């Protein structure tokens, strides 16, 4: 099953995580807790990494 790359929800989630992480770094957004900062950063990094490794051309490889 083929699909267009820009219709893949994984691509959009990865792109959104990348933008949020970038804006967080540029604007210096942070929480009071170091643990919260680390957890959010790790989650965003995992989403971007999953988007990089995913094949958006195939629905079967989700």
N, C-alpha and C positions, 0 to 999 in steps of 0.2 A: 504494500500500500504506500503510495507516494503522497506527500503533502508538500505544500509550499513552506519554505523555511520561515517566513514571517508569520505564518499561522500557527506555529508550534507554541504551546503554552510554556514549554521549558525555555525556549529562546527569550520570551518576554519576561519570565521570572528571573532569568539570568541577567538580562539587560537592566531590569529594575533594581536588582541587588547591586549591580555594578554602579549604577547612578547614585543610589542611596549611600553606598560605601564611599564613593568619590566626594559627594556633597558633605558627608559627615567629616571627612578628613579636611576638606577645604574650609568648611565653616567652623570646624573645631567643636562639633557637637559631642557631648559626652554626658554620662550619667554620674551620679554621686558614687555609685558602687563600681569598683574595678571589675568585679565579677560580671556585672551586667554589661559593661563595655566589652569584655573579652568574649562573652557568650554571643552578643549581637555581631561582633566582628567575625567570629568563627562561623556563625550561621550564614552571614552574607558571603563569606569566602567559599563556603561549601556550595551555596547556590550558584555562584559564578563558576566554580570548578565543574559542577555537574552540567551546566550549560555548555561549557567548553568541550567536555567529553561526550556529550550527547550528539546523536546523529539526527538533526531536525528533518531530514528528508524522509524518514521512515517512522510511521506511527508504532511499528512493532518493536522498535529499539528503545522505547520510553523506559 
